[in-house]
Amino acid sequence: MPEERYLTETIKYYTEVFRLVWVSALAVGGGSIGLILGERTSVRVVLAITALLLVVLLLEILRRLNRHIEALLKKLVEVKNA
């Protein structure tokens, strides 16, 4: 029973982190689009490229978090069935 509760709380934690990273990716992506649509100066282009690279990094983090949460859910099911 304690392992089941631990897994449940861990899943909740990673789900909250997933939401935070998702919102961050949306915010940074929106900001980079705003930079791209404005007047094109060298500073804005550099910031937009940096923001787009950050969005790619955040999407990779989301992918890994999703896989980790799925593994924890499978483990939780195994613990409940045991």
C-alpha angles and dihedrals in degrees: 000000000000091000090052091052091046092052091047092052092045091052090050090051094049091046090056090048088050090054092048093050091046092053090046091053091050093048095047091044091051091048092050091051088052089052092049094049094050130075110312111240126156092251093052092048092051091048092048092051090048091049092049090051089050090052090053090051092049091050090053089051089051091051092051093045090051092053091047092050091049090052091050091050091052090049090049091052090050091050092048092049094048 
